[in-house]
Amino acid sequence: MVGVFFYFQRDHTETLKQNNQTIIQEIVTDQAAYSPGESVNLSVTLDPSITNGALFITYYHLDEILLEKEIPITDSNIQWNWVPPQEDYKGYLVKVSYESTNLMDTKTIAVDVSSDWSKFPRYGFLSKFDSIPLDEMQETMDKLNRFHLNGLQFYDWHYKHHEPIPMDGRKEWQDIANRQISLDTVKQYIALAHEKNMKTMSYNLLYGAFKEAEIEGVESHWRLFKDSQHDQHDVHPLPSDWKSDVYLVNPHDESWQNYMMNRQKELYESLPFDGWHIDQLGDRGTVYNYNGELVDIASSFERFLSKIKNATPEKGIVMNSVNQYGQSQITNAPVDFLYTEVWDEYKTYLDLNEIIQENMEYSNGSLSTVLAAYMNYEHSNETGNFNTSGILLTNSVIFASGGAHLELGEHMLSKEYFPHNKLDTTKELNKQLIAYYDFLVAYENLLRDDVEEEDMVLSSPDWASFSSSPELGKIWSFAKKKETKKIIHLINFYDATSLDWRDTEGQQPEPQTRDSFQIKISVDKPIKKVWMASPDRNLGEPEVLEFHQEEGNVTVRIPSLNYWNMIVVE
């Protein structure tokens, strides 16, 4: 069988403009996600000099055009609404084009229709809660909304680990690092997040207390110890000018479980958080309870988390698995999705892919994965900028593998202590990150919606060289499948100098954009269509590709490759 389709869409990276004029300055939606049947309110800001012409709107689901619409220009700010199809858990791409007799410009934005954020979590954070002006908080939330973040971790807002909100009713306090915290700021951020349909998660440890916690009722015999004679507490040391080190408590102890659940209920009575982001400290080695018995910390997770859910069934739970420690137990608990904080035991791009695949296996594909993976770690010891190419290459791997990346808040993350903030995002990186998060939303149904691993044989009669795992000087290619679609990911390692995802010194070079090349795919069924989409090209729009099928192979010409392309064979 031989089939031929041609791509003919305009390359919007070279959109026509006069005098270097950007016509469409901004496009936004009013929420990070929408429920089925809910109206999506969109807004476009135009160059104030534009007084005529029209906006042409195209709504996509994957490669299918659902609707086209024209809106006459009446003002520099154009607002309209769209009600997507009633189906739940669908991603869409909205293309907005300006056209007049001599000017043209185009931008895109994605829309997520999902009744539950845990299906496609896009997790961000907040870490600064002193007295902040409302307009500054609103600016932060508008920025995070543009990335479609549908959940926020409120990091280190609490008073003490064992007493997250002060019992004396005070409105201000110092956190563990002696930073000023305002209850009103926390409340206002929760309210602003809810306006954007973002979930709010209150950060705290599962088993942490301050040194003097006995004063507030944390009995000494609940604690964990490094020796069987209970002489040496298990302590997580912190800087000397902080309030306290963290003393670990035995998470198996039912008295501690009940104590902490009561503190969490008190918290919910004061603040309308949507759930608890539960932290841990990974493998602690050999530890004992007060009676000198060995304690397997991870084996407590499933039962403790289940008790928490039963105590507050309306609240969500997310628990950190440090380097996958206890992840199999966490998976069996009623968590919203799986969350892994990745350290140097898993330092390569392939390791990120394998964590996401392992989490899918643990949950039989029922739970999504978010990775807390801190970029440019050593580079961020000094002030400067994040390395754009390192960020985008890591995000390409995480997103193509079916995960999401915890990285965005008031600033971008580079350290496990979220308030650390020495590196800036450049305008170019911010622009490209928006494109990547739009892509993550628009194609969520092919990236992480019941997709399965698929074997694939790929070759090229041209210059392209492929590898089945990340390899310097090659294109990493792997495939997934969903129903009648084969989804092929191409990630460009031709110019990479390291296979370590953290790009810790910020030195991963920018990949050269590779122009037109052919790929040959082994396929044993008749092909209806081949199309491509990329966050690096044509504003994420789908492009139908020319193909030729013959003798068990399909040959397709790829227009270009920068960081990451997604090829869909139907």
C-alpha positions as CSV (number, residue, x, y, z in Angstrom):
1,M,0.0,0.0,0.0
2,V,1.2,3.5,-0.8
3,G,-0.2,6.6,0.7
4,V,0.8,10.2,0.4
5,F,0.0,13.3,2.5
6,F,1.7,16.7,2.2
7,Y,2.3,19.3,4.9
8,F,1.8,22.8,3.7
9,Q,1.4,24.9,6.9
10,R,3.2,28.1,7.3
11,D,6.3,28.1,9.5
12,H,5.2,30.6,12.1
13,T,8.8,31.0,13.4
14,E,9.1,33.2,10.3
15,T,5.7,34.9,10.6
16,L,5.5,38.1,8.5
17,K,5.8,41.3,10.5
18,Q,6.6,44.8,9.4
19,N,9.2,46.9,11.2
20,N,9.9,44.0,13.6
21,Q,6.5,44.7,15.1
22,T,4.9,42.1,17.4
23,I,1.2,42.4,16.9
24,I,-0.1,39.9,19.4
25,Q,1.6,40.8,22.6
26,E,0.0,38.3,24.9
27,I,-2.7,35.6,25.0
28,V,-4.0,34.2,28.3
29,T,-6.8,32.1,29.7
30,D,-8.5,32.9,33.0
31,Q,-7.8,29.4,34.6
32,A,-5.2,26.7,34.6
33,A,-7.7,24.0,33.9
34,Y,-11.5,23.7,33.3
35,S,-14.3,21.3,34.1
36,P,-16.3,19.7,31.3
37,G,-19.0,22.2,30.2
38,E,-17.1,25.2,31.7
39,S,-16.6,28.2,29.5
40,V,-12.9,29.1,28.7
41,N,-12.4,32.9,28.8
42,L,-9.5,34.0,26.6
43,S,-7.9,37.4,26.2
44,V,-5.5,38.8,23.6
45,T,-3.6,42.0,24.0
46,L,-2.6,43.7,20.8
47,D,-0.1,46.4,19.9
48,P,-2.1,49.6,20.7
49,S,-1.4,50.9,17.2
50,I,-3.5,48.1,15.7
51,T,-7.0,49.5,14.9
52,N,-8.2,47.3,12.1
53,G,-8.1,43.8,10.7
54,A,-9.3,40.6,12.5
55,L,-8.4,37.8,14.7
56,F,-8.7,34.3,13.2
57,I,-9.2,31.6,15.9
58,T,-8.5,27.9,15.3
59,Y,-9.3,25.3,17.9
60,Y,-7.4,21.9,17.8
61,H,-7.7,18.6,19.5
62,L,-4.4,16.9,18.6
63,D,-4.3,17.2,14.8
64,E,-8.0,17.7,14.3
65,I,-9.5,21.2,13.7
66,L,-12.6,21.4,15.8
67,L,-13.7,25.0,15.0
68,E,-12.6,28.1,13.3
69,K,-13.8,31.6,14.2
70,E,-13.2,35.2,13.1
71,I,-13.3,38.2,15.5
72,P,-13.1,41.8,14.2
73,I,-10.6,44.1,15.9
74,T,-12.4,46.7,18.0
75,D,-9.9,47.3,20.7
76,S,-6.3,46.5,21.7
77,N,-7.7,44.0,24.2
78,I,-9.9,41.4,22.7
79,Q,-11.8,39.0,25.0
80,W,-14.1,36.0,24.1
81,N,-15.1,32.7,25.4
82,W,-15.2,29.1,24.1
83,V,-17.0,26.1,25.5
84,P,-14.9,23.0,24.6
85,P,-16.5,19.6,23.9
86,Q,-18.1,18.0,27.0
87,E,-15.5,15.2,27.2
88,D,-13.4,15.0,30.4
89,Y,-9.6,14.9,30.4
90,K,-8.8,16.4,27.1
91,G,-6.1,18.8,25.9
92,Y,-6.6,21.5,23.2
93,L,-4.5,24.0,21.3
94,V,-5.9,27.4,20.4
95,K,-4.2,29.3,17.5
96,V,-4.8,33.0,17.3
97,S,-3.8,34.8,14.1
98,Y,-3.9,38.5,13.3
99,E,-4.3,39.4,9.7
100,S,-4.8,42.7,7.9
101,T,-3.8,43.9,4.4
102,N,-0.1,44.1,5.2
103,L,0.5,42.6,8.7
104,M,0.3,39.2,10.2
105,D,1.2,37.6,13.5
106,T,0.3,34.3,15.3
107,K,0.3,32.9,18.8
108,T,-1.0,29.8,20.4
109,I,-2.1,28.7,23.9
110,A,-3.3,25.4,25.3
111,V,-6.5,24.5,27.3
112,D,-6.9,21.6,29.7
113,V,-10.4,20.2,30.4
114,S,-10.0,18.0,33.4
115,S,-12.3,17.6,36.4
116,D,-9.5,16.2,38.6
117,W,-6.0,17.8,38.6
118,S,-4.3,14.5,39.5
119,K,-4.9,13.0,36.0
120,F,-2.5,15.5,34.4
121,P,-0.7,17.2,37.3
122,R,1.3,20.3,36.5
123,Y,2.8,21.1,39.9
124,G,4.4,24.3,40.9
125,F,5.3,26.0,44.2
126,L,5.3,29.1,46.4
127,S,7.9,29.7,49.0
128,K,7.7,33.4,50.1
129,F,5.0,34.3,52.6
130,D,5.9,37.6,54.3
131,S,3.7,40.7,53.9
132,I,3.4,40.9,50.1
133,P,1.3,43.5,48.3
134,L,-1.8,42.0,46.6
135,D,-0.7,43.2,43.2
136,E,2.6,41.4,43.5
137,M,0.8,38.2,44.5
138,Q,-1.6,38.6,41.6
139,E,1.3,39.0,39.2
140,T,2.9,35.8,40.5
141,M,-0.3,33.9,40.1
142,D,-0.9,35.2,36.6
143,K,2.5,34.1,35.6
144,L,2.0,30.6,37.0
145,N,-1.4,30.4,35.4
146,R,0.2,31.0,32.0
147,F,2.1,27.8,32.5
148,H,-1.2,26.1,33.2
149,L,0.0,25.0,36.7
150,N,-3.0,23.2,38.3
151,G,-1.4,22.6,41.7
152,L,0.9,24.5,44.0
153,Q,3.0,23.2,46.9
154,F,3.2,25.8,49.7
155,Y,6.7,25.2,50.9
156,D,7.9,26.1,54.4
157,W,5.0,28.3,55.3
158,H,4.4,26.5,58.5
159,Y,5.4,27.5,62.1
160,K,7.0,24.2,63.2
161,H,6.9,20.7,61.7
162,H,5.0,19.3,64.7
163,E,2.9,22.4,65.0
164,P,2.2,23.7,61.5
165,I,0.0,26.5,62.6
166,P,0.5,28.3,65.9
167,M,-1.9,27.2,68.5
168,D,-2.0,30.6,70.2
169,G,-3.8,32.2,67.2
170,R,-1.1,34.6,66.2
171,K,-1.2,36.1,62.6
172,E,2.5,36.2,62.0
173,W,5.4,33.9,62.9
174,Q,8.9,32.8,61.8
175,D,9.4,29.6,59.9
176,I,12.2,27.1,60.7
177,A,14.7,29.4,58.9
178,N,13.5,32.4,60.9
179,R,11.8,33.9,57.8
180,Q,8.8,36.1,58.4
181,I,5.4,34.4,57.6
182,S,2.1,36.2,57.3
183,L,-1.1,34.2,57.8
184,D,-2.9,36.7,55.6
185,T,-0.5,36.2,52.8
186,V,-1.0,32.4,52.9
187,K,-4.7,32.9,52.9
188,Q,-4.6,35.3,50.0
189,Y,-2.4,33.0,47.9
190,I,-4.8,30.1,48.5
191,A,-7.8,32.3,47.4
192,L,-5.9,33.5,44.3
193,A,-4.9,30.0,43.4
194,H,-8.5,28.8,43.7
195,E,-9.7,31.6,41.4
196,K,-7.3,30.0,38.8
197,N,-8.6,26.5,39.5
198,M,-5.3,25.5,41.1
199,K,-5.1,23.1,44.0
200,T,-3.2,24.2,47.1
201,M,-1.1,21.7,49.0
202,S,0.4,22.4,52.4
203,Y,4.0,21.2,52.8
204,N,5.2,19.3,55.9
205,L,7.2,16.2,56.9
206,L,5.5,13.0,57.8
207,Y,7.8,12.4,60.8
208,G,9.6,15.6,61.8
209,A,9.7,17.6,65.0
210,F,11.7,20.3,66.6
211,K,14.2,19.5,69.4
212,E,12.0,20.9,72.2
213,A,8.8,19.3,70.8
214,E,8.1,17.6,74.1
215,I,6.8,20.9,75.3
216,E,4.0,20.7,72.7
217,G,3.2,17.0,73.5
218,V,5.6,15.1,71.3
219,E,6.7,12.3,73.7
220,S,10.4,11.4,73.6
221,H,9.6,7.7,73.3
222,W,7.9,8.4,69.9
223,R,11.2,9.4,68.3
224,L,13.6,7.5,66.1
225,F,17.1,6.7,67.3
226,K,20.5,5.7,65.7
227,D,21.2,3.3,68.5
228,S,19.3,0.6,70.3
229,Q,19.8,2.2,73.7
230,H,17.9,5.4,72.6
231,D,20.8,7.6,73.5
232,Q,21.4,9.1,70.0
233,H,18.4,10.7,68.2
234,D,18.1,10.4,64.5
235,V,18.6,14.1,63.5
236,H,18.5,15.9,60.2
237,P,21.0,18.8,60.7
238,L,20.2,22.3,59.6
239,P,22.1,25.6,59.6
240,S,23.1,26.7,63.1
241,D,21.2,30.0,62.8
242,W,17.9,28.2,62.1
243,K,15.4,27.5,64.9
244,S,16.1,23.8,65.2
245,D,17.4,20.7,63.6
246,V,14.8,18.2,62.5
247,Y,14.4,15.3,64.9
248,L,12.8,12.3,63.4
249,V,9.7,10.6,64.9
250,N,8.8,7.0,64.4
251,P,6.1,7.0,61.7
252,H,4.9,3.6,62.9
253,D,3.9,5.0,66.3
254,E,0.2,5.3,66.5
255,S,0.3,8.1,69.1
256,W,2.5,10.1,66.7
257,Q,0.1,9.3,63.8
258,N,-2.9,10.6,65.9
259,Y,-1.0,13.6,67.1
260,M,0.0,14.7,63.6
261,M,-3.4,14.0,62.1
262,N,-5.0,16.3,64.8
263,R,-2.5,19.0,63.9
264,Q,-3.4,18.7,60.3
265,K,-7.1,18.9,61.0
266,E,-6.5,22.1,63.0
267,L,-4.6,23.5,60.0
268,Y,-7.5,22.8,57.7
269,E,-9.9,24.6,60.1
270,S,-7.8,27.7,59.7
271,L,-6.7,27.5,56.1
272,P,-8.6,26.0,53.2
273,F,-5.8,24.0,51.7
274,D,-6.8,21.3,49.3
275,G,-4.4,18.7,50.7
276,W,-1.1,17.8,52.3
277,H,2.2,17.6,50.4
278,I,4.1,15.1,52.6
279,D,7.8,15.1,52.6
280,Q,10.3,12.4,53.8
281,L,14.1,12.3,54.1
282,G,14.8,9.1,52.2
283,D,16.7,6.1,53.4
284,R,17.9,6.8,57.0
285,G,20.0,3.6,57.2
286,T,19.7,1.6,60.5
287,V,17.3,3.2,62.9
288,Y,15.5,2.0,66.1
289,N,12.5,2.8,68.1
290,Y,12.6,3.7,71.8
291,N,12.5,0.0,72.8
292,G,15.6,-0.8,70.7
293,E,13.7,-2.5,67.9
294,L,14.8,-2.0,64.3
295,V,12.4,0.3,62.3
296,D,11.6,-0.1,58.6
297,I,10.5,3.5,57.9
298,A,9.1,2.9,54.4
299,S,6.8,0.1,55.6
300,S,4.9,2.7,57.6
301,F,3.9,4.8,54.6
302,E,0.9,2.9,53.2
303,R,-0.8,2.5,56.5
304,F,-0.1,6.0,57.8
305,L,-1.2,7.7,54.5
306,S,-4.4,5.6,54.5
307,K,-5.2,6.8,58.0
308,I,-4.6,10.4,57.0
309,K,-7.0,10.0,54.1
310,N,-9.6,8.3,56.3
311,A,-9.3,11.2,58.8
312,T,-9.7,13.9,56.1
313,P,-11.3,12.1,53.0
314,E,-12.0,15.4,51.2
315,K,-8.3,16.4,51.2
316,G,-5.7,15.3,48.7
317,I,-2.3,13.6,49.5
318,V,0.9,13.8,47.6
319,M,4.1,12.2,49.1
320,N,7.6,12.7,48.1
321,S,9.6,9.5,47.4
322,V,13.3,10.5,47.7
323,N,15.2,8.6,45.0
324,Q,12.2,6.2,44.9
325,Y,12.5,5.3,48.6
326,G,9.2,3.7,49.6
327,Q,7.5,4.4,46.3
328,S,6.0,1.0,46.1
329,Q,4.3,1.5,49.5
330,I,3.3,5.0,48.6
331,T,1.7,3.7,45.4
332,N,-0.6,1.4,47.4
333,A,-1.8,4.4,49.5
334,P,-4.6,6.8,48.4
335,V,-2.3,9.4,46.9
336,D,-3.2,11.8,44.1
337,F,-0.2,11.0,41.9
338,L,3.4,9.9,42.4
339,Y,6.2,12.4,43.2
340,T,9.9,11.6,43.1
341,E,12.7,13.9,44.3
342,V,15.6,12.9,42.1
343,W,19.2,12.8,43.4
344,D,22.5,11.7,42.0
345,E,21.8,8.0,42.2
346,Y,19.6,8.8,39.2
347,K,21.8,11.3,37.4
348,T,21.3,10.5,33.6
349,Y,18.5,11.3,31.2
350,L,17.8,7.6,30.9
351,D,17.3,7.5,34.7
352,L,14.6,10.1,34.5
353,N,12.8,8.0,31.8
354,E,13.2,4.8,33.9
355,I,11.8,6.4,37.1
356,I,8.7,7.5,35.2
357,Q,8.3,4.0,33.7
358,E,8.9,2.3,37.1
359,N,6.1,4.5,38.6
360,M,3.8,3.5,35.8
361,E,4.5,-0.1,36.6
362,Y,4.0,0.3,40.3
363,S,0.5,1.9,39.7
364,N,-0.4,-0.2,36.6
365,G,-0.6,3.0,34.7
366,S,-3.2,4.6,37.0
367,L,-1.0,7.3,38.6
368,S,0.8,10.2,36.9
369,T,4.4,11.2,37.9
370,V,5.9,14.5,38.8
371,L,9.7,14.8,39.2
372,A,11.3,17.3,41.6
373,A,14.6,17.5,39.7
374,Y,16.7,20.5,40.5
375,M,18.6,22.1,37.6
376,N,21.9,23.9,37.4
377,Y,22.6,22.9,41.0
378,E,26.2,24.1,41.4
379,H,25.8,26.9,38.9
380,S,23.1,28.4,41.2
381,N,25.6,28.9,44.0
382,E,26.4,32.2,42.3
383,T,24.1,34.7,40.7
384,G,23.4,34.4,37.0
385,N,21.0,32.9,34.6
386,F,19.6,29.4,34.1
387,N,21.1,27.6,31.1
388,T,18.2,27.5,28.6
389,S,19.5,24.4,26.7
390,G,20.0,22.3,29.8
391,I,16.5,23.1,31.0
392,L,14.8,22.4,27.7
393,L,16.7,19.2,27.1
394,T,15.7,17.8,30.5
395,N,12.1,18.9,30.1
396,S,12.0,17.2,26.7
397,V,13.0,13.9,28.3
398,I,10.6,14.3,31.2
399,F,7.6,15.3,29.1
400,A,8.2,12.8,26.3
401,S,8.6,10.0,28.9
402,G,5.1,10.8,30.3
403,G,6.0,12.9,33.4
404,A,5.9,16.5,34.6
405,H,8.6,18.6,36.3
406,L,8.3,20.6,39.5
407,E,10.3,23.6,38.7
408,L,8.3,26.8,38.6
409,G,7.2,29.1,41.3
410,E,7.9,32.8,42.2
411,H,11.3,31.8,40.7
412,M,12.7,28.7,39.0
413,L,14.0,25.9,41.3
414,S,17.7,25.0,41.5
415,K,18.0,23.6,45.0
416,E,16.0,21.4,47.4
417,Y,15.5,24.5,49.7
418,F,12.9,26.2,47.6
419,P,13.5,29.8,48.7
420,H,17.0,29.6,47.3
421,N,16.9,32.1,44.4
422,K,20.1,33.1,42.7
423,L,19.5,32.3,39.0
424,D,17.1,34.1,36.7
425,T,15.2,32.9,33.7
426,T,16.0,34.9,30.6
427,K,13.2,36.2,28.4
428,E,14.1,33.6,25.8
429,L,13.9,30.7,28.3
430,N,10.6,32.0,29.7
431,K,9.2,32.2,26.2
432,Q,10.3,28.6,25.4
433,L,9.1,27.3,28.7
434,I,5.6,28.6,27.9
435,A,5.8,26.8,24.6
436,Y,6.8,23.6,26.4
437,Y,4.0,23.8,28.9
438,D,1.5,24.6,26.2
439,F,2.7,21.5,24.4
440,L,2.4,19.4,27.6
441,V,-1.2,20.4,27.9
442,A,-2.2,20.4,24.2
443,Y,-0.9,16.9,23.7
444,E,-1.5,15.4,27.2
445,N,-3.7,12.7,25.6
446,L,-0.7,11.3,23.7
447,L,2.0,12.1,26.3
448,R,0.5,10.6,29.5
449,D,-3.1,9.4,29.0
450,D,-3.0,5.5,29.1
451,V,-0.1,5.2,26.7
452,E,2.0,2.1,26.6
453,E,5.6,1.3,25.7
454,E,6.0,0.2,22.1
455,D,8.9,-1.5,20.3
456,M,10.2,0.4,17.3
457,V,12.8,0.0,14.6
458,L,13.9,3.3,13.2
459,S,16.6,4.2,10.6
460,S,17.4,7.0,8.2
461,P,18.9,7.0,4.6
462,D,20.2,10.5,5.4
463,W,22.6,11.9,8.0
464,A,20.4,11.0,11.1
465,S,21.8,8.4,13.5
466,F,19.4,6.9,16.1
467,S,20.0,5.3,19.5
468,S,17.6,3.3,21.8
469,S,18.9,5.2,24.8
470,P,20.5,8.7,25.2
471,E,23.8,8.7,23.4
472,L,26.1,11.7,22.6
473,G,26.1,12.5,18.9
474,K,22.8,10.7,18.2
475,I,19.0,11.2,18.2
476,W,17.4,9.3,21.1
477,S,14.2,7.6,19.7
478,F,11.6,5.7,21.5
479,A,7.9,5.0,21.0
480,K,4.6,4.7,22.8
481,K,1.2,3.5,21.6
482,K,-2.4,4.5,22.2
483,E,-5.2,2.7,20.4
484,T,-4.4,3.0,16.7
485,K,-1.7,5.6,17.2
486,K,2.1,5.0,17.4
487,I,3.8,7.9,19.1
488,I,7.5,8.3,18.3
489,H,9.7,10.7,20.2
490,L,12.9,12.1,18.8
491,I,15.2,13.9,21.3
492,N,18.3,15.6,19.9
493,F,21.6,14.7,21.6
494,Y,23.8,15.4,18.6
495,D,25.4,18.5,20.2
496,A,25.1,17.5,23.9
497,T,28.3,17.3,25.9
498,S,26.9,15.4,28.9
499,L,24.2,12.8,29.5
500,D,23.6,14.1,33.1
501,W,20.2,15.7,33.2
502,R,21.0,18.2,36.0
503,D,23.4,20.2,33.9
504,T,24.8,21.2,37.3
505,E,27.3,23.7,36.0
506,G,25.0,25.1,33.4
507,Q,27.2,24.2,30.4
508,Q,25.0,22.0,28.2
509,P,25.3,23.6,24.8
510,E,22.3,24.6,22.6
511,P,21.5,22.0,20.0
512,Q,21.9,22.9,16.4
513,T,18.6,22.8,14.6
514,R,18.8,19.9,12.1
515,D,17.0,20.5,8.9
516,S,15.1,18.1,6.7
517,F,15.8,14.4,6.9
518,Q,14.0,11.1,6.3
519,I,13.2,8.4,8.7
520,K,12.2,4.8,8.0
521,I,9.8,3.2,10.5
522,S,9.0,-0.5,10.6
523,V,5.2,-0.8,10.5
524,D,3.1,-3.9,9.8
525,K,-0.3,-2.3,9.3
526,P,-1.7,0.1,6.6
527,I,-1.1,3.7,7.5
528,K,-3.8,6.4,7.3
529,K,-1.8,9.5,8.3
530,V,1.5,10.7,9.7
531,W,1.7,14.0,11.5
532,M,4.2,15.8,13.8
533,A,4.2,18.4,16.5
534,S,7.0,20.0,18.5
535,P,7.3,22.7,21.2
536,D,10.2,24.0,19.2
537,R,8.5,24.5,15.9
538,N,5.4,26.2,14.4
539,L,4.1,27.2,17.9
540,G,3.3,23.6,18.6
541,E,0.8,23.3,15.8
542,P,0.3,19.8,14.3
543,E,1.8,19.3,10.8
544,V,0.7,16.6,8.4
545,L,3.7,14.9,6.9
546,E,4.4,13.3,3.6
547,F,4.8,9.5,3.8
548,H,5.4,6.5,1.7
549,Q,4.5,3.0,2.8
550,E,6.0,-0.1,1.1
551,E,7.1,-3.6,2.2
552,G,6.6,-3.2,5.9
553,N,8.2,0.2,6.2
554,V,6.9,3.8,6.2
555,T,9.3,6.5,5.1
556,V,8.6,10.0,6.4
557,R,10.4,13.3,5.8
558,I,11.0,15.3,9.1
559,P,11.1,19.1,8.3
560,S,13.5,19.9,11.2
561,L,14.6,18.9,14.7
562,N,15.8,21.2,17.5
563,Y,15.3,19.6,20.9
564,W,12.3,17.3,20.6
565,N,9.8,16.2,18.0
566,M,6.7,14.0,18.4
567,I,5.8,11.9,15.4
568,V,2.3,10.3,15.3
569,V,1.7,7.4,13.0
570,E,-2.0,6.5,12.6
